[in-house]
Amino acid sequence: MSTLKKQIESLVSNPPSEKPTGFDSLFGEFLAALESGEIRSAEKTEKGWVANGWVKQGILLGFRYGKNVKQTENNDILEFFDKDTYPIQKINGRENNIRIVPGGSSVRRGAFVGKNVTMMPPMYINTGAYVDDGSMIDSHALVGSCAQVGKNVHLSAAAQLGGVLEPIGATPVVVEDNCMIGGNTGIYEGTQVGEGAVIGAGVVLTRSVPVFDLVNEKVYRGSKDTPLKIPSKAVVIPGSRMIENNAFAEQHKLAISTPVIIKYRDDNTDEATALESLLR
Ligand SMILES: CC(C)(COP(=O)(O)OP(=O)(O)OC[C@H]1O[C@@H](n2cnc3c(N)ncnc32)[C@H](O)[C@@H]1OP(=O)(O)O)[C@@H](O)C(=O)NCCC(=O)NCCS
């Protein structure tokens, strides 16, 4: 791994304008390490989640030296084009008991998919993403580039996890183990969702969205430099708050949407979010 890191870093600090000799095999090794989970674009340390800058830089090298090619050799009706460095990944379904139901889903090379993951069409997992064992990626869900998804997460229909490649130091969206991410949610700009949290249908989280914790009477926010962090086991639902100090808003009784932590996970929540084991 350290040799791989050194080779990637030396290409980044001294980038040749043409594809360097031996790049294909180096990049193949790099993608294989991402796909096996040996290296990750972000990981949890004692200081919290940190981005592995060299891994993200390695991913960008694939875009720099990749050539746009037809990706579907035997199909002239439905054609796909992408960088030759990022073909569709061949998933080892049989050995790892992963199911991909036919219908417009794909996992790009450079993504890690753990065992017993179920993916419903159409869904997309982008490069650098990490989806751990037992998670369910439902229809129309997006796991953006470098997003980190823990074990047994339910990413519901149309849930969008934003991607981040640049800036290199920016931590990606993180959803820790056992979270339930409801339908039509949007989790962007490096937001971190703590273990076991429930994001109710329709909630949108970004660095600019304050989240009001009714249990602990606190307000959580991100900033330009720090992501929004949702505490472990929080149950977040869509809320609204009045717009104050604006006569026009008051005249029209306008409010803006704001997520609210209504409670922390209890038996009711476990029942509401229980996964149907037969479907998995
Ligand atoms: C968050 C969620 C899991 C409910 O959690 P829960 O722990 O069962 O919540 P409860 O039913 O105990 O509700 C607690 C309070 O929050 C309110 N509430 C719960 N969910 C709400 C929502 N999504 N919007 C507004 N209010 C909500 C309830 O009305 C209740 O308030 P009350 O006590 O004043 O009546 C559920 O609302 C949700 O969003 N589920 C996701 C569904 C989904 O996306 N499925 C995808 C299938 S692919």
The ligand as an ORCA input file, in Angstrom:
! r2SCAN-3c Opt
* xyz 0 1
  C     -38.656      9.262     10.621
  C     -39.592      8.056     10.492
  C     -38.761      6.788     10.368
  C     -40.526      7.977     11.692
  O     -39.797      7.636     12.851
  P     -40.586      7.206     14.187
  O     -39.548      7.028     15.243
  O     -41.480      6.059     13.884
  O     -41.439      8.496     14.485
  P     -42.861      8.573     15.255
  O     -43.922      8.017     14.367
  O     -42.708      8.041     16.631
  O     -43.060     10.142     15.264
  C     -42.530     11.035     16.241
  C     -43.135     12.407     15.963
  O     -42.573     12.927     14.739
  C     -43.600     13.145     13.763
  N     -43.070     12.668     12.496
  C     -42.484     11.487     12.274
  N     -42.077     11.405     11.008
  C     -42.396     12.575     10.428
  C     -42.213     13.093      9.132
  N     -41.555     12.379      8.169
  N     -42.653     14.348      8.864
  C     -43.268     15.077      9.829
  N     -43.481     14.631     11.088
  C     -43.045     13.391     11.371
  C     -44.763     12.332     14.225
  O     -45.968     12.893     13.790
  C     -44.630     12.370     15.714
  O     -45.093     13.609     16.204
  P     -46.304     13.585     17.303
  O     -45.719     12.816     18.465
  O     -46.518     15.032     17.555
  O     -47.406     12.880     16.604
  C     -40.514      8.206      9.239
  O     -41.219      9.424      9.293
  C     -39.762      8.218      7.919
  O     -39.400      9.244      7.382
  N     -39.533      7.011      7.387
  C     -38.850      6.843      6.116
  C     -39.793      6.217      5.132
  C     -39.094      5.996      3.827
  O     -38.455      6.867      3.285
  N     -39.176      4.791      3.303
  C     -38.468      4.486      2.110
  C     -38.917      3.224      1.494
  S     -37.986      2.950      0.025
*
